[in-house]
Amino acid sequence: MEDRERLEDRGNPDWMSHMPQELLDVPLWNLAIPGSHDTMSFCLDVSSPVLRSEPCLLSVIDMLFPCCTRPCVYRWATTQRCTISEQCDLGVRYFDLRIARKPAGGSRLFFAHGIYTFMAVKEALAELASWLDRHPKEVVLVSCSHFYSLTDRDHAHLVDYIITLFREKLCSSKDMPTLRSCWSRGQQVIVSYDDQQVVLQQPQLWSGFPYRYADSSDPRKVISYLEEQKSRGRPAGFFVSGLNLTEDGLYVLLHPCQNMRKMTMKALSLLLLWASEQRPGPEGGGVNILCCDFIGDSRFCSLVIGLNYKLVGGASAS
């Protein structure tokens, strides 16, 4: 209890190093891990074009009236306000990175959610690597996905950069990571890559983790969906339960003065109440990674970290 209170008072930059001894040999997929949905949306570039993957009508409107479409997309696509280092300090250990090739962006890769970011992939990963050097007992999960407009050459360069940057910090997909095993090997980074052909060629990469989310703007429907998924049992290995809400075109039209943050904050108390009632572990209803929007605007990270203390006295290493 004292460890948990200390974490809440001082933030969570080193929460893994403060875990009770009983949890050090538990596989990381049986612990509760805070994650940020659309991690890099804090740096969306409102001057960038709408993604080519967006509905055709929106792309056409963006070509004709970018001064209208882009600020609107920006309001609804921004799901975080904290930088990647600030998220780490808050306790986030799962990062949802949606990677894209930006039109007229040259060979550099960026992130995207509706529109593109102004921060490049290499810049963000280097910042994460620097933070990990200062916190040698913290382990992060980096989920690379979507890959909008990437070529085979882009994939090759990206993977080469990841392996070169993190080197011995990478945890192989052949390992069963626990805190103790990662510490003993100097491993701090688990990278999931949502392209199976690439994963098959690189044992340092993990297959994409299942991400459960309700695709709804109603928090009650989000909770109902997650409860239904729990009743079906948990996946083997890492998986994500998304507390993030999703708007659609009709919702945006009916709420012209709202944005993603206002919608999220209105629903957050109900979503966090559900999260507080969960328990990690290998059982069918156990949770693993919990993702949320605007993680710096609530006690989300401390709440999720605190779920691990429910395992003390009955930790499972299976």
C-alpha positions as CSV (number, residue, x, y, z in Angstrom):
1,M,0.0,0.0,0.0
2,E,2.8,2.4,0.9
3,D,4.5,1.8,-2.5
4,R,1.3,2.5,-4.3
5,E,0.7,5.8,-2.4
6,R,4.3,6.9,-3.1
7,L,3.7,6.3,-6.8
8,E,0.6,8.4,-6.8
9,D,2.2,11.2,-4.9
10,R,5.3,11.5,-7.1
11,G,4.1,10.3,-10.5
12,N,5.0,7.0,-12.1
13,P,8.3,7.4,-14.0
14,D,9.8,4.2,-12.3
15,W,6.8,2.3,-11.3
16,M,8.1,-1.0,-12.7
17,S,11.1,-0.8,-10.4
18,H,8.8,-0.4,-7.4
19,M,6.7,-3.5,-8.1
20,P,6.5,-6.0,-5.2
21,Q,8.8,-9.0,-5.3
22,E,5.9,-11.3,-5.9
23,L,5.3,-9.8,-9.3
24,L,8.8,-9.8,-10.7
25,D,8.5,-13.2,-12.3
26,V,5.0,-12.7,-13.7
27,P,4.8,-12.6,-17.5
28,L,4.2,-9.0,-18.6
29,W,1.1,-10.0,-20.4
30,N,-0.4,-11.0,-17.0
31,L,0.3,-7.5,-15.5
32,A,-1.8,-4.3,-15.9
33,I,0.0,-1.9,-18.1
34,P,-1.1,1.7,-18.9
35,G,-1.2,2.7,-22.6
36,S,-1.9,5.7,-24.7
37,H,-4.3,5.5,-27.6
38,D,-2.9,7.3,-30.7
39,T,0.2,8.2,-28.7
40,M,1.6,10.8,-31.1
41,S,-1.6,12.8,-31.8
42,F,-0.3,15.5,-29.5
43,C,1.8,16.8,-32.4
44,L,-0.7,16.7,-35.3
45,D,0.1,19.3,-38.0
46,V,-3.1,21.2,-38.8
47,S,-1.5,22.4,-42.0
48,S,-1.0,18.9,-43.4
49,P,-3.4,17.2,-45.8
50,V,-6.1,14.7,-44.7
51,L,-4.9,11.1,-45.0
52,R,-5.5,9.4,-48.3
53,S,-7.1,6.6,-46.4
54,E,-9.9,8.9,-45.2
55,P,-13.3,8.8,-47.0
56,C,-13.1,10.0,-50.5
57,L,-15.7,12.8,-49.9
58,L,-13.6,14.2,-47.0
59,S,-10.5,14.1,-49.2
60,V,-12.3,16.1,-52.0
61,I,-13.5,18.7,-49.5
62,D,-10.0,19.0,-48.1
63,M,-8.7,19.8,-51.6
64,L,-11.3,22.5,-52.0
65,F,-11.7,23.9,-48.5
66,P,-8.6,22.9,-46.4
67,C,-9.1,25.9,-44.1
68,C,-12.4,24.2,-43.0
69,T,-11.6,20.5,-43.0
70,R,-8.2,20.4,-41.3
71,P,-9.0,22.3,-38.1
72,C,-12.1,20.1,-37.8
73,V,-10.1,16.9,-38.3
74,Y,-7.5,18.3,-35.9
75,R,-10.1,18.8,-33.1
76,W,-11.3,15.3,-33.4
77,A,-8.1,13.5,-34.2
78,T,-6.1,14.9,-31.2
79,T,-6.4,12.3,-28.4
80,Q,-3.3,13.2,-26.4
81,R,-1.7,16.4,-25.1
82,C,1.4,15.1,-23.4
83,T,4.7,14.5,-25.2
84,I,6.2,11.0,-25.4
85,S,8.6,11.7,-22.5
86,E,5.8,13.2,-20.4
87,Q,3.7,10.1,-21.1
88,C,6.6,7.9,-19.9
89,D,6.8,10.0,-16.7
90,L,3.1,9.5,-16.1
91,G,3.5,5.8,-16.3
92,V,2.5,4.9,-19.9
93,R,4.3,1.8,-21.0
94,Y,2.4,0.9,-24.2
95,F,2.7,3.3,-27.2
96,D,0.3,3.2,-30.1
97,L,2.3,4.4,-33.1
98,R,0.5,4.8,-36.4
99,I,3.1,5.3,-39.0
100,A,2.7,7.0,-42.4
101,R,4.5,8.4,-45.4
102,K,3.6,12.0,-45.7
103,P,3.0,13.5,-49.2
104,A,5.9,15.7,-50.1
105,G,7.6,14.6,-46.9
106,G,10.6,13.1,-48.7
107,S,12.0,9.8,-47.3
108,R,11.1,10.6,-43.7
109,L,8.3,8.8,-42.0
110,F,5.8,10.4,-39.7
111,F,2.7,9.5,-37.6
112,A,-0.9,10.0,-38.6
113,H,-4.4,10.1,-37.2
114,G,-6.7,11.8,-39.7
115,I,-3.9,14.2,-40.6
116,Y,-0.1,13.9,-40.3
117,T,2.2,14.8,-37.4
118,F,5.0,17.3,-37.6
119,M,7.3,15.1,-35.6
120,A,9.1,12.3,-37.5
121,V,9.3,8.7,-36.5
122,K,13.0,8.7,-35.9
123,E,12.8,11.8,-33.7
124,A,10.1,10.2,-31.5
125,L,11.9,6.9,-31.1
126,A,15.1,8.6,-30.3
127,E,13.3,10.5,-27.6
128,L,12.0,7.3,-26.2
129,A,15.4,5.7,-26.3
130,S,16.9,8.6,-24.4
131,W,14.2,8.4,-21.7
132,L,14.9,4.6,-21.3
133,D,18.6,5.3,-20.8
134,R,17.6,7.4,-17.8
135,H,15.2,4.7,-16.5
136,P,17.0,1.4,-16.9
137,K,14.4,-0.8,-15.1
138,E,11.4,0.4,-17.1
139,V,10.1,-1.8,-20.0
140,V,8.0,-0.4,-22.8
141,L,5.8,-1.9,-25.5
142,V,6.0,-0.1,-28.8
143,S,3.1,-1.0,-31.3
144,C,3.9,0.0,-34.9
145,S,0.8,-0.2,-37.1
146,H,-1.3,1.1,-40.0
147,F,1.7,2.0,-42.2
148,Y,-0.1,4.4,-44.4
149,S,1.5,4.5,-47.9
150,L,4.7,2.8,-46.8
151,T,6.7,0.9,-49.4
152,D,8.8,-2.2,-48.9
153,R,11.9,0.0,-48.8
154,D,10.3,2.1,-46.1
155,H,9.6,-1.0,-44.0
156,A,13.2,-2.2,-44.4
157,H,14.6,1.2,-43.4
158,L,12.2,1.5,-40.4
159,V,13.0,-1.9,-39.0
160,D,16.7,-1.4,-39.5
161,Y,16.5,1.9,-37.6
162,I,14.5,0.3,-34.7
163,I,17.0,-2.6,-34.4
164,T,20.0,-0.2,-34.6
165,L,18.6,2.3,-32.1
166,F,17.5,-0.1,-29.4
167,R,20.0,-3.0,-30.0
168,E,20.4,-5.1,-26.8
169,K,17.4,-3.4,-25.3
170,L,15.1,-5.3,-27.6
171,C,13.3,-8.3,-26.2
172,S,13.0,-11.1,-28.7
173,S,9.6,-12.6,-29.5
174,K,11.0,-16.0,-28.5
175,D,11.3,-14.8,-24.9
176,M,8.7,-14.9,-22.1
177,P,9.3,-11.4,-20.6
178,T,9.0,-10.8,-16.9
179,L,10.4,-7.8,-15.1
180,R,13.2,-9.9,-13.6
181,S,14.2,-11.5,-16.9
182,C,14.2,-8.2,-18.7
183,W,16.3,-6.6,-16.0
184,S,18.8,-9.4,-16.0
185,R,19.3,-9.2,-19.8
186,G,19.1,-5.4,-20.0
187,Q,16.0,-5.6,-22.1
188,Q,13.6,-2.6,-22.1
189,V,11.7,-2.6,-25.4
190,I,9.1,-5.0,-26.9
191,V,8.2,-3.9,-30.5
192,S,5.1,-5.3,-32.1
193,Y,4.9,-4.8,-35.9
194,D,1.6,-5.1,-37.6
195,D,3.0,-6.6,-40.8
196,Q,3.4,-10.4,-40.6
197,Q,5.8,-10.7,-43.5
198,V,8.2,-8.4,-41.8
199,V,7.8,-10.1,-38.4
200,L,8.6,-13.5,-39.9
201,Q,12.0,-12.1,-41.1
202,Q,12.9,-10.4,-37.8
203,P,12.8,-12.4,-34.5
204,Q,13.3,-9.2,-32.6
205,L,9.8,-8.1,-33.6
206,W,6.5,-9.4,-32.2
207,S,3.3,-9.9,-34.1
208,G,0.7,-7.2,-33.6
209,F,-1.2,-7.3,-30.3
210,P,-5.0,-7.6,-30.4
211,Y,-6.7,-4.3,-29.7
212,R,-10.2,-4.5,-28.4
213,Y,-12.3,-1.3,-28.8
214,A,-16.0,-0.6,-29.3
215,D,-15.9,2.0,-32.1
216,S,-18.5,4.0,-30.2
217,S,-19.0,7.5,-28.8
218,D,-21.1,6.1,-25.9
219,P,-19.1,5.0,-22.8
220,R,-21.8,2.6,-21.8
221,K,-21.4,0.8,-25.2
222,V,-17.7,0.8,-24.8
223,I,-18.0,-0.9,-21.4
224,S,-20.6,-3.3,-22.6
225,Y,-18.4,-4.3,-25.5
226,L,-15.3,-4.9,-23.3
227,E,-17.4,-7.0,-20.9
228,E,-18.6,-9.1,-23.8
229,Q,-15.0,-9.6,-24.9
230,K,-14.0,-10.6,-21.4
231,S,-16.7,-13.2,-21.4
232,R,-15.1,-14.9,-24.4
233,G,-11.8,-15.2,-22.6
234,R,-8.5,-13.4,-23.0
235,P,-6.0,-13.9,-25.8
236,A,-2.8,-15.6,-25.2
237,G,0.0,-13.1,-24.7
238,F,-0.3,-9.3,-24.9
239,F,-3.6,-7.7,-25.7
240,V,-5.1,-4.2,-25.4
241,S,-8.5,-3.1,-24.0
242,G,-9.3,0.3,-25.4
243,L,-11.2,2.8,-23.3
244,N,-11.1,5.3,-26.1
245,L,-14.3,6.7,-27.6
246,T,-14.8,7.0,-31.4
247,E,-16.8,9.7,-33.1
248,D,-18.5,9.4,-36.5
249,G,-19.5,12.0,-39.1
250,L,-23.0,12.3,-37.7
251,Y,-21.8,12.9,-34.2
252,V,-19.4,15.6,-35.4
253,L,-22.2,17.4,-37.3
254,L,-24.5,17.2,-34.3
255,H,-21.8,18.6,-31.9
256,P,-20.2,21.4,-33.9
257,C,-18.7,23.1,-30.7
258,Q,-17.3,19.9,-29.2
259,N,-14.0,18.1,-29.7
260,M,-12.5,14.8,-28.8
261,R,-11.2,16.0,-25.4
262,K,-14.6,17.4,-24.3
263,M,-16.3,14.1,-25.4
264,T,-13.7,12.1,-23.5
265,M,-13.7,14.1,-20.3
266,K,-17.5,13.9,-20.1
267,A,-17.3,10.1,-20.2
268,L,-14.1,9.5,-18.3
269,S,-15.5,9.0,-14.8
270,L,-17.6,6.1,-16.0
271,L,-14.7,4.5,-18.0
272,L,-12.3,4.9,-15.1
273,L,-14.8,3.3,-12.7
274,W,-15.0,0.3,-14.9
275,A,-11.2,0.1,-15.1
276,S,-10.8,0.3,-11.3
277,E,-12.9,-2.9,-11.0
278,Q,-10.7,-4.9,-13.3
279,R,-8.0,-7.4,-12.4
280,P,-4.9,-8.5,-14.4
281,G,-3.8,-12.1,-14.6
282,P,-4.1,-15.2,-16.8
283,E,-7.8,-15.8,-15.9
284,G,-10.4,-15.5,-18.7
285,G,-11.6,-12.1,-17.5
286,G,-8.1,-10.7,-16.8
287,V,-6.9,-7.5,-18.4
288,N,-3.5,-6.6,-19.7
289,I,-2.8,-3.3,-21.5
290,L,-5.5,-0.6,-20.9
291,C,-5.4,2.3,-23.3
292,C,-7.1,5.7,-22.9
293,D,-7.2,9.2,-24.4
294,F,-5.8,12.3,-22.7
295,I,-3.9,10.2,-20.2
296,G,-2.4,13.3,-18.5
297,D,-5.9,14.7,-17.6
298,S,-6.8,12.0,-15.0
299,R,-5.4,9.5,-12.6
300,F,-5.6,6.8,-15.3
301,C,-2.0,5.6,-15.2
302,S,-1.9,5.4,-11.4
303,L,-5.3,3.6,-11.4
304,V,-4.1,1.0,-13.9
305,I,-0.7,0.5,-12.1
306,G,-2.6,0.0,-8.9
307,L,-4.5,-3.0,-10.3
308,N,-1.3,-5.1,-10.1
309,Y,-1.5,-5.0,-6.3
310,K,-4.6,-7.1,-6.6
311,L,-2.2,-10.0,-7.6
312,V,0.0,-9.7,-4.5
313,G,-0.4,-12.9,-2.5
314,G,-1.7,-14.8,-5.5
315,A,0.6,-13.9,-8.4
316,S,0.7,-16.3,-11.3
317,A,3.8,-17.0,-13.4
318,S,2.0,-19.1,-15.9
